[in-house]
Amino acid sequence: MLKSRIKTLFLAASVTLLAASLIAFPQQSFDASIRGLNMWWEIVFPSLLPFFIVSEMLIGFGVVRFIGVLLEPLMRPLFRVPGVGGFVWAMGMASGFPAGAKLTARMRQEGQLTKIEAERLVSFTNSSNPLFIFGAVSVGFFYNVQLGVILALAHYLGNISVGLIMRFYGRNEENTTKEKEKEKNLSIRDAFAALHRTRLKDNRPIGKLLGDAVMSSIQTLLMIGGFIILFSVINKLLFHLHITAFLAEFLEILLMMLGMTDMLSLPFISGLFEITLGSQMTSQIQESTLMHQAVITSFILAFSGFSVQAQVASILAQTDIRFQPFFFARIIHGFFAAFYAFILWKPVYVRFFEDGQPSNALPVMEYLTSEGSRLAEAHNMLITVGPLITIGSLLVYVWLLGNRILKEK
């Protein structure tokens, strides 16, 4: 009872402080809100919408079930999740936050995952997409496309490491609730049969399926936009209230013990709340070496920031999937990514990219660098056409919503 009252007082005090801060810093709050809005409608909405719509249609047509049957022999031994986890992992990596959480929740609602399997899966299928790592961070903030190779390797290797660790999560609970099904040798024929059964079970016309996919995807993106704007404002207010600087003082000692400049403490704390601002501030610290900046940025990208975590928590709240394992996995991912960035720095970046010309690089390094440059160009183009895509999609959403309301009447 006492714990519940303390929680009530804390939440009430936090909201009251937020409201008072909005009144005390109206211009700063407005500027932060505009910054969050621009990020959402230029980058987040147009980059995530196609993936969300296509994913919903793949689920409806049974393609995900088909892929799941084929990937079962890979995903089950490695990560102790069903084969559909491979689809969620790939889509989460390609589209970025919080696609992995949305698809995991969808799979749980479809009954294709148990509660424990869903908590394992969501822990390692949420990641930054290559477009953001190369386009926004490496080129946009650091003006160094080769740095994106290190950041991407550290980020995705960290994700795999988290998945391998989380495979041991919930073993006791799983054993007491449900015995593991014995592995079966599944064929292409079984996969096609599963696809057909899923399509017949859904039984929605193509037009209805497409409309539902658009409606569901845009509703999720509107929620994501709200969180991005809210945490952009919160981060700015914490800075003006000197709370960020206060928290950074405790981190300065640890950073100095690790041989880093204490100037990185403020960007690190900011990055715990919002990854874009934290990464940008890290890139502006001239007193730090590039390697230390890469380590801090890798941790920030892997931890995801409280903004993304709030989005994930809102999505998971629609199911019985618990948020705590996801939060724990983000901390582990942060340390893994920072560690990989550190150990890969000399053998990868210093050896192949130190002079800025990957002339002595292995073919795979040349490929990664060239692909990173293309992703940076795509990111810049997305900033230009993104608002048009967002406005057009919202108009379609309003039209679909209006039609459904009229039909219900």
One Martini backbone bead per residue (centre of mass of N, CA, C, O) as a GRO file, in nm:
protein
  409
    1MET     BB    1   0.058   0.063  -0.021
    2LEU     BB    2   0.302   0.253   0.006
    3LYS     BB    3   0.410   0.211  -0.280
    4SER     BB    4   0.157   0.323  -0.425
    5ARG     BB    5   0.170   0.609  -0.302
    6ILE     BB    6   0.448   0.688  -0.402
    7LYS     BB    7   0.380   0.657  -0.701
    8THR     BB    8   0.157   0.870  -0.706
    9LEU     BB    9   0.331   1.110  -0.612
   10PHE     BB   10   0.543   1.095  -0.838
   11LEU     BB   11   0.353   1.130  -1.081
   12ALA     BB   12   0.223   1.396  -0.990
   13ALA     BB   13   0.490   1.559  -0.967
   14SER     BB   14   0.588   1.521  -1.260
   15VAL     BB   15   0.345   1.652  -1.406
   16THR     BB   16   0.361   1.924  -1.257
   17LEU     BB   17   0.650   1.994  -1.348
   18LEU     BB   18   0.589   1.988  -1.651
   19ALA     BB   19   0.375   2.210  -1.653
   20ALA     BB   20   0.553   2.434  -1.524
   21SER     BB   21   0.775   2.423  -1.745
   22LEU     BB   22   0.596   2.506  -1.985
   23ILE     BB   23   0.540   2.789  -1.862
   24ALA     BB   24   0.846   2.880  -1.815
   25PHE     BB   25   0.922   2.738  -2.124
   26PRO     BB   26   0.770   2.805  -2.408
   27GLN     BB   27   0.981   2.837  -2.638
   28GLN     BB   28   1.148   2.580  -2.589
   29SER     BB   29   0.909   2.387  -2.619
   30PHE     BB   30   0.833   2.463  -2.907
   31ASP     BB   31   1.103   2.397  -3.044
   32ALA     BB   32   1.105   2.096  -2.956
   33SER     BB   33   0.840   2.021  -3.093
   34ILE     BB   34   0.929   2.087  -3.383
   35ARG     BB   35   1.164   1.891  -3.391
   36GLY     BB   36   0.994   1.634  -3.349
   37LEU     BB   37   0.804   1.675  -3.590
   38ASN     BB   38   1.018   1.675  -3.814
   39MET     BB   39   1.125   1.392  -3.758
   40TRP     BB   40   0.858   1.244  -3.812
   41TRP     BB   41   0.767   1.364  -4.108
   42GLU     BB   42   1.052   1.314  -4.254
   43ILE     BB   43   1.132   1.009  -4.140
   44VAL     BB   44   0.955   0.809  -3.975
   45PHE     BB   45   0.694   0.782  -4.138
   46PRO     BB   46   0.805   0.716  -4.436
   47SER     BB   47   0.990   0.469  -4.336
   48LEU     BB   48   0.761   0.287  -4.180
   49LEU     BB   49   0.494   0.255  -4.339
   50PRO     BB   50   0.561   0.034  -4.554
   51PHE     BB   51   0.638  -0.188  -4.349
   52PHE     BB   52   0.370  -0.203  -4.197
   53ILE     BB   53   0.183  -0.271  -4.434
   54VAL     BB   54   0.332  -0.520  -4.545
   55SER     BB   55   0.324  -0.684  -4.284
   56GLU     BB   56   0.016  -0.709  -4.259
   57MET     BB   57  -0.017  -0.858  -4.535
   58LEU     BB   58   0.170  -1.099  -4.477
   59ILE     BB   59  -0.001  -1.202  -4.244
   60GLY     BB   60  -0.279  -1.230  -4.392
   61PHE     BB   61  -0.156  -1.428  -4.633
   62GLY     BB   62   0.071  -1.626  -4.474
   63VAL     BB   63   0.382  -1.566  -4.517
   64VAL     BB   64   0.486  -1.575  -4.227
   65ARG     BB   65   0.422  -1.870  -4.179
   66PHE     BB   66   0.601  -1.976  -4.404
   67ILE     BB   67   0.868  -1.860  -4.294
   68GLY     BB   68   0.850  -1.997  -4.015
   69VAL     BB   69   0.881  -2.290  -4.109
   70LEU     BB   70   1.164  -2.251  -4.247
   71LEU     BB   71   1.308  -2.106  -3.976
   72GLU     BB   72   1.290  -2.306  -3.739
   73PRO     BB   73   1.583  -2.449  -3.749
   74LEU     BB   74   1.721  -2.170  -3.667
   75MET     BB   75   1.567  -2.016  -3.428
   76ARG     BB   76   1.535  -2.236  -3.211
   77PRO     BB   77   1.836  -2.304  -3.137
   78LEU     BB   78   1.941  -2.008  -3.096
   79PHE     BB   79   1.662  -1.842  -2.953
   80ARG     BB   80   1.396  -1.989  -2.874
   81VAL     BB   81   1.217  -1.937  -3.137
   82PRO     BB   82   1.026  -1.912  -3.379
   83GLY     BB   83   1.041  -1.864  -3.720
   84VAL     BB   84   0.893  -1.580  -3.719
   85GLY     BB   85   1.136  -1.430  -3.592
   86GLY     BB   86   1.290  -1.381  -3.858
   87PHE     BB   87   1.094  -1.174  -3.972
   88VAL     BB   88   1.103  -0.971  -3.738
   89TRP     BB   89   1.406  -0.922  -3.747
   90ALA     BB   90   1.429  -0.816  -4.039
   91MET     BB   91   1.218  -0.583  -4.017
   92GLY     BB   92   1.351  -0.440  -3.773
   93MET     BB   93   1.623  -0.382  -3.917
   94ALA     BB   94   1.510  -0.227  -4.173
   95SER     BB   95   1.303  -0.011  -4.012
   96GLY     BB   96   1.313  -0.003  -3.707
   97PHE     BB   97   1.192   0.171  -3.481
   98PRO     BB   98   0.920  -0.029  -3.339
   99ALA     BB   99   0.877  -0.288  -3.526
  100GLY     BB  100   0.945  -0.534  -3.349
  101ALA     BB  101   0.719  -0.483  -3.140
  102LYS     BB  102   0.474  -0.483  -3.327
  103LEU     BB  103   0.519  -0.772  -3.449
  104THR     BB  104   0.527  -0.926  -3.184
  105ALA     BB  105   0.242  -0.847  -3.092
  106ARG     BB  106   0.103  -0.967  -3.341
  107MET     BB  107   0.199  -1.261  -3.298
  108ARG     BB  108   0.065  -1.289  -3.021
  109GLN     BB  109  -0.228  -1.234  -3.119
  110GLU     BB  110  -0.207  -1.487  -3.327
  111GLY     BB  111  -0.051  -1.731  -3.163
  112GLN     BB  112   0.274  -1.768  -3.255
  113LEU     BB  113   0.332  -1.689  -2.949
  114THR     BB  114   0.449  -1.693  -2.657
  115LYS     BB  115   0.520  -1.506  -2.395
  116ILE     BB  116   0.823  -1.582  -2.372
  117GLU     BB  117   0.892  -1.561  -2.674
  118ALA     BB  118   0.815  -1.261  -2.701
  119GLU     BB  119   1.023  -1.156  -2.490
  120ARG     BB  120   1.265  -1.254  -2.646
  121LEU     BB  121   1.217  -1.123  -2.926
  122VAL     BB  122   1.192  -0.814  -2.843
  123SER     BB  123   1.493  -0.787  -2.732
  124PHE     BB  124   1.634  -0.831  -3.056
  125THR     BB  125   1.427  -0.667  -3.281
  126ASN     BB  126   1.533  -0.385  -3.183
  127SER     BB  127   1.648  -0.133  -3.414
  128SER     BB  128   1.844   0.034  -3.602
  129ASN     BB  129   1.863   0.153  -3.907
  130PRO     BB  130   2.080   0.205  -4.165
  131LEU     BB  131   1.975   0.486  -4.243
  132PHE     BB  132   2.036   0.617  -3.964
  133ILE     BB  133   2.332   0.540  -3.918
  134PHE     BB  134   2.442   0.662  -4.191
  135GLY     BB  135   2.274   0.924  -4.247
  136ALA     BB  136   2.239   1.071  -3.965
  137VAL     BB  137   2.501   1.003  -3.804
  138SER     BB  138   2.757   0.971  -3.985
  139VAL     BB  139   2.688   1.211  -4.187
  140GLY     BB  140   2.511   1.426  -4.034
  141PHE     BB  141   2.716   1.444  -3.773
  142PHE     BB  142   3.024   1.327  -3.862
  143TYR     BB  143   3.107   1.321  -4.167
  144ASN     BB  144   3.132   0.976  -4.168
  145VAL     BB  145   3.075   0.689  -4.335
  146GLN     BB  146   3.279   0.482  -4.205
  147LEU     BB  147   3.158   0.486  -3.916
  148GLY     BB  148   2.903   0.316  -3.986
  149VAL     BB  149   3.038   0.039  -3.979
  150ILE     BB  150   3.092   0.029  -3.677
  151LEU     BB  151   2.806   0.091  -3.573
  152ALA     BB  152   2.665  -0.146  -3.717
  153LEU     BB  153   2.829  -0.382  -3.609
  154ALA     BB  154   2.783  -0.325  -3.308
  155HIS     BB  155   2.473  -0.327  -3.313
  156TYR     BB  156   2.417  -0.619  -3.444
  157LEU     BB  157   2.600  -0.786  -3.261
  158GLY     BB  158   2.453  -0.705  -3.003
  159ASN     BB  159   2.180  -0.828  -3.081
  160ILE     BB  160   2.274  -1.119  -3.103
  161SER     BB  161   2.379  -1.143  -2.813
  162VAL     BB  162   2.108  -1.094  -2.677
  163GLY     BB  163   1.962  -1.337  -2.804
  164LEU     BB  164   2.154  -1.554  -2.676
  165ILE     BB  165   2.088  -1.477  -2.381
  166MET     BB  166   1.760  -1.479  -2.395
  167ARG     BB  167   1.727  -1.792  -2.434
  168PHE     BB  168   1.741  -1.829  -2.104
  169TYR     BB  169   1.480  -1.702  -2.072
  170GLY     BB  170   1.223  -1.865  -1.898
  171ARG     BB  171   1.272  -2.172  -1.846
  172ASN     BB  172   1.113  -2.237  -1.587
  173GLU     BB  173   0.841  -2.116  -1.673
  174GLU     BB  174   0.811  -2.286  -1.931
  175ASN     BB  175   0.824  -2.573  -1.800
  176THR     BB  176   0.560  -2.525  -1.612
  177THR     BB  177   0.351  -2.449  -1.855
  178LYS     BB  178   0.524  -2.578  -2.111
  179GLU     BB  179   0.608  -2.806  -2.324
  180LYS     BB  180   0.821  -2.879  -2.553
  181GLU     BB  181   0.827  -2.917  -2.870
  182LYS     BB  182   0.911  -3.129  -3.097
  183GLU     BB  183   1.112  -3.156  -3.343
  184LYS     BB  184   1.054  -3.109  -3.693
  185ASN     BB  185   1.052  -3.208  -4.026
  186LEU     BB  186   1.023  -2.953  -4.245
  187SER     BB  187   0.865  -2.856  -4.541
  188ILE     BB  188   0.751  -2.694  -4.812
  189ARG     BB  189   0.472  -2.817  -4.790
  190ASP     BB  190   0.414  -2.723  -4.501
  191ALA     BB  191   0.441  -2.421  -4.563
  192PHE     BB  192   0.208  -2.404  -4.772
  193ALA     BB  193  -0.011  -2.510  -4.582
  194ALA     BB  194   0.013  -2.278  -4.377
  195LEU     BB  195  -0.051  -2.050  -4.571
  196HIS     BB  196  -0.336  -2.145  -4.656
  197ARG     BB  197  -0.469  -2.157  -4.376
  198THR     BB  198  -0.427  -1.857  -4.304
  199ARG     BB  199  -0.587  -1.732  -4.538
  200LEU     BB  200  -0.859  -1.873  -4.475
  201LYS     BB  201  -0.888  -1.767  -4.184
  202ASP     BB  202  -0.903  -1.467  -4.249
  203ASN     BB  203  -1.100  -1.391  -4.509
  204ARG     BB  204  -1.016  -1.122  -4.642
  205PRO     BB  205  -1.032  -0.895  -4.850
  206ILE     BB  206  -0.804  -0.708  -5.006
  207GLY     BB  207  -0.929  -0.430  -4.944
  208LYS     BB  208  -0.963  -0.477  -4.638
  209LEU     BB  209  -0.672  -0.545  -4.572
  210LEU     BB  210  -0.546  -0.280  -4.671
  211GLY     BB  211  -0.711  -0.087  -4.494
  212ASP     BB  212  -0.623  -0.207  -4.221
  213ALA     BB  213  -0.320  -0.160  -4.260
  214VAL     BB  214  -0.330   0.148  -4.283
  215MET     BB  215  -0.475   0.212  -4.019
  216SER     BB  216  -0.284   0.070  -3.819
  217SER     BB  217  -0.019   0.213  -3.904
  218ILE     BB  218  -0.105   0.512  -3.857
  219GLN     BB  219  -0.182   0.486  -3.560
  220THR     BB  220   0.100   0.406  -3.464
  221LEU     BB  221   0.249   0.662  -3.581
  222LEU     BB  222   0.096   0.869  -3.411
  223MET     BB  223   0.198   0.765  -3.143
  224ILE     BB  224   0.499   0.801  -3.204
  225GLY     BB  225   0.488   1.107  -3.252
  226GLY     BB  226   0.402   1.184  -2.965
  227PHE     BB  227   0.658   1.073  -2.823
  228ILE     BB  228   0.870   1.239  -2.971
  229ILE     BB  229   0.765   1.517  -2.884
  230LEU     BB  230   0.760   1.477  -2.578
  231PHE     BB  231   1.072   1.398  -2.543
  232SER     BB  232   1.183   1.655  -2.665
  233VAL     BB  233   1.070   1.838  -2.444
  234ILE     BB  234   1.180   1.698  -2.191
  235ASN     BB  235   1.480   1.724  -2.263
  236LYS     BB  236   1.481   2.036  -2.268
  237LEU     BB  237   1.378   2.084  -1.978
  238LEU     BB  238   1.605   1.932  -1.829
  239PHE     BB  239   1.821   2.129  -1.921
  240HIS     BB  240   1.692   2.399  -1.800
  241LEU     BB  241   1.676   2.255  -1.501
  242HIS     BB  242   1.963   2.098  -1.460
  243ILE     BB  243   1.931   1.782  -1.457
  244THR     BB  244   2.132   1.678  -1.666
  245ALA     BB  245   2.387   1.801  -1.529
  246PHE     BB  246   2.353   1.654  -1.260
  247LEU     BB  247   2.375   1.362  -1.377
  248ALA     BB  248   2.656   1.406  -1.522
  249GLU     BB  249   2.839   1.427  -1.269
  250PHE     BB  250   2.831   1.115  -1.200
  251LEU     BB  251   2.972   1.030  -1.483
  252GLU     BB  252   3.252   1.166  -1.500
  253ILE     BB  253   3.421   0.970  -1.328
  254LEU     BB  254   3.386   0.720  -1.506
  255LEU     BB  255   3.501   0.837  -1.771
  256MET     BB  256   3.785   0.903  -1.653
  257MET     BB  257   3.852   0.606  -1.578
  258LEU     BB  258   3.822   0.530  -1.903
  259GLY     BB  259   3.970   0.783  -2.063
  260MET     BB  260   3.756   1.004  -2.080
  261THR     BB  261   3.585   1.273  -2.133
  262ASP     BB  262   3.358   1.466  -1.942
  263MET     BB  263   3.200   1.590  -2.195
  264LEU     BB  264   3.025   1.314  -2.248
  265SER     BB  265   2.802   1.317  -2.027
  266LEU     BB  266   2.574   1.494  -2.147
  267PRO     BB  267   2.518   1.331  -2.409
  268PHE     BB  268   2.454   1.067  -2.264
  269ILE     BB  269   2.205   1.158  -2.103
  270SER     BB  270   2.047   1.258  -2.350
  271GLY     BB  271   2.052   0.971  -2.494
  272LEU     BB  272   1.866   0.827  -2.282
  273PHE     BB  273   1.613   0.988  -2.403
  274GLU     BB  274   1.749   1.076  -2.701
  275ILE     BB  275   1.927   0.966  -2.970
  276THR     BB  276   1.965   1.207  -3.163
  277LEU     BB  277   2.070   1.419  -2.963
  278GLY     BB  278   2.300   1.249  -2.841
  279SER     BB  279   2.457   1.204  -3.107
  280GLN     BB  280   2.498   1.500  -3.181
  281MET     BB  281   2.649   1.589  -2.920
  282THR     BB  282   2.884   1.387  -2.948
  283SER     BB  283   2.993   1.504  -3.229
  284GLN     BB  284   3.064   1.803  -3.080
  285ILE     BB  285   3.310   1.679  -2.921
  286GLN     BB  286   3.639   1.786  -2.953
  287GLU     BB  287   3.790   1.650  -2.694
  288SER     BB  288   3.735   1.389  -2.838
  289THR     BB  289   3.764   1.096  -2.962
  290LEU     BB  290   3.634   0.899  -3.207
  291MET     BB  291   3.620   0.639  -3.046
  292HIS     BB  292   3.461   0.748  -2.802
  293GLN     BB  293   3.221   0.843  -2.968
  294ALA     BB  294   3.148   0.560  -3.077
  295VAL     BB  295   3.092   0.426  -2.803
  296ILE     BB  296   2.867   0.617  -2.706
  297THR     BB  297   2.683   0.591  -2.956
  298SER     BB  298   2.639   0.286  -2.935
  299PHE     BB  299   2.493   0.293  -2.667
  300ILE     BB  300   2.261   0.481  -2.748
  301LEU     BB  301   2.146   0.310  -2.981
  302ALA     BB  302   2.094   0.053  -2.806
  303PHE     BB  303   1.916   0.176  -2.576
  304SER     BB  304   1.713   0.402  -2.746
  305GLY     BB  305   1.569   0.539  -2.534
  306PHE     BB  306   1.285   0.648  -2.370
  307SER     BB  307   1.119   0.707  -2.618
  308VAL     BB  308   1.120   0.423  -2.746
  309GLN     BB  309   1.037   0.267  -2.488
  310ALA     BB  310   0.757   0.398  -2.472
  311GLN     BB  311   0.655   0.286  -2.738
  312VAL     BB  312   0.687  -0.011  -2.664
  313ALA     BB  313   0.511  -0.010  -2.408
  314SER     BB  314   0.249   0.067  -2.560
  315ILE     BB  315   0.241  -0.185  -2.743
  316LEU     BB  316   0.265  -0.412  -2.516
  317ALA     BB  317  -0.001  -0.328  -2.356
  318GLN     BB  318  -0.189  -0.495  -2.571
  319THR     BB  319  -0.056  -0.722  -2.409
  320ASP     BB  320   0.124  -0.978  -2.205
  321ILE     BB  321   0.385  -0.833  -2.246
  322ARG     BB  322   0.670  -0.760  -2.090
  323PHE     BB  323   0.894  -0.487  -2.031
  324GLN     BB  324   1.143  -0.567  -1.855
  325PRO     BB  325   1.310  -0.744  -2.056
  326PHE     BB  326   1.356  -0.516  -2.258
  327PHE     BB  327   1.510  -0.323  -2.072
  328PHE     BB  328   1.738  -0.518  -2.001
  329ALA     BB  329   1.833  -0.559  -2.298
  330ARG     BB  330   1.921  -0.263  -2.348
  331ILE     BB  331   2.155  -0.261  -2.152
  332ILE     BB  332   2.312  -0.494  -2.275
  333HIS     BB  333   2.332  -0.374  -2.560
  334GLY     BB  334   2.496  -0.126  -2.483
  335PHE     BB  335   2.751  -0.279  -2.384
  336PHE     BB  336   2.803  -0.446  -2.635
  337ALA     BB  337   2.831  -0.215  -2.842
  338ALA     BB  338   3.064  -0.069  -2.701
  339PHE     BB  339   3.258  -0.311  -2.708
  340TYR     BB  340   3.264  -0.354  -3.017
  341ALA     BB  341   3.364  -0.072  -3.092
  342PHE     BB  342   3.635  -0.105  -2.945
  343ILE     BB  343   3.749  -0.382  -3.073
  344LEU     BB  344   3.699  -0.276  -3.389
  345TRP     BB  345   3.866  -0.023  -3.439
  346LYS     BB  346   4.148  -0.126  -3.529
  347PRO     BB  347   4.078  -0.372  -3.732
  348VAL     BB  348   3.889  -0.168  -3.904
  349TYR     BB  349   3.922   0.145  -3.903
  350VAL     BB  350   4.232   0.183  -3.890
  351ARG     BB  351   4.304  -0.017  -4.126
  352PHE     BB  352   4.079   0.098  -4.358
  353PHE     BB  353   3.982   0.428  -4.262
  354GLU     BB  354   4.183   0.642  -4.143
  355ASP     BB  355   4.242   0.802  -4.432
  356GLY     BB  356   3.942   0.788  -4.584
  357GLN     BB  357   4.057   0.540  -4.769
  358PRO     BB  358   3.942   0.217  -4.887
  359SER     BB  359   4.188   0.084  -5.065
  360ASN     BB  360   4.279  -0.164  -4.852
  361ALA     BB  361   4.022  -0.299  -4.854
  362LEU     BB  362   3.803  -0.515  -4.837
  363PRO     BB  363   3.535  -0.588  -5.023
  364VAL     BB  364   3.333  -0.563  -4.784
  365MET     BB  365   3.418  -0.274  -4.704
  366GLU     BB  366   3.354  -0.138  -4.973
  367TYR     BB  367   3.059  -0.213  -4.970
  368LEU     BB  368   2.975  -0.076  -4.703
  369THR     BB  369   3.057   0.209  -4.788
  370SER     BB  370   2.881   0.236  -5.043
  371GLU     BB  371   2.612   0.177  -4.898
  372GLY     BB  372   2.635   0.412  -4.700
  373SER     BB  373   2.621   0.635  -4.915
  374ARG     BB  374   2.341   0.560  -5.023
  375LEU     BB  375   2.191   0.594  -4.753
  376ALA     BB  376   2.255   0.894  -4.721
  377GLU     BB  377   2.107   0.982  -4.977
  378ALA     BB  378   1.830   0.868  -4.892
  379HIS     BB  379   1.801   1.043  -4.641
  380ASN     BB  380   1.803   1.319  -4.786
  381MET     BB  381   1.557   1.257  -4.968
  382LEU     BB  382   1.355   1.201  -4.737
  383ILE     BB  383   1.351   1.491  -4.624
  384THR     BB  384   1.217   1.609  -4.882
  385VAL     BB  385   0.964   1.388  -4.930
  386GLY     BB  386   0.838   1.309  -4.655
  387PRO     BB  387   0.607   1.522  -4.606
  388LEU     BB  388   0.438   1.433  -4.854
  389ILE     BB  389   0.386   1.144  -4.759
  390THR     BB  390   0.250   1.214  -4.493
  391ILE     BB  391   0.014   1.386  -4.599
  392GLY     BB  392  -0.102   1.176  -4.795
  393SER     BB  393  -0.152   0.952  -4.580
  394LEU     BB  394  -0.343   1.118  -4.397
  395LEU     BB  395  -0.561   1.159  -4.611
  396VAL     BB  396  -0.623   0.859  -4.648
  397TYR     BB  397  -0.702   0.808  -4.354
  398VAL     BB  398  -0.941   1.006  -4.343
  399TRP     BB  399  -1.101   0.870  -4.570
  400LEU     BB  400  -1.128   0.588  -4.442
  401LEU     BB  401  -1.257   0.681  -4.176
  402GLY     BB  402  -1.504   0.817  -4.302
  403ASN     BB  403  -1.621   0.566  -4.444
  404ARG     BB  404  -1.662   0.395  -4.183
  405ILE     BB  405  -1.853   0.586  -4.038
  406LEU     BB  406  -2.076   0.588  -4.259
  407LYS     BB  407  -2.130   0.277  -4.255
  408GLU     BB  408  -2.217   0.258  -3.952
  409LYS     BB  409  -2.471   0.457  -4.005
   0.00000   0.00000   0.00000
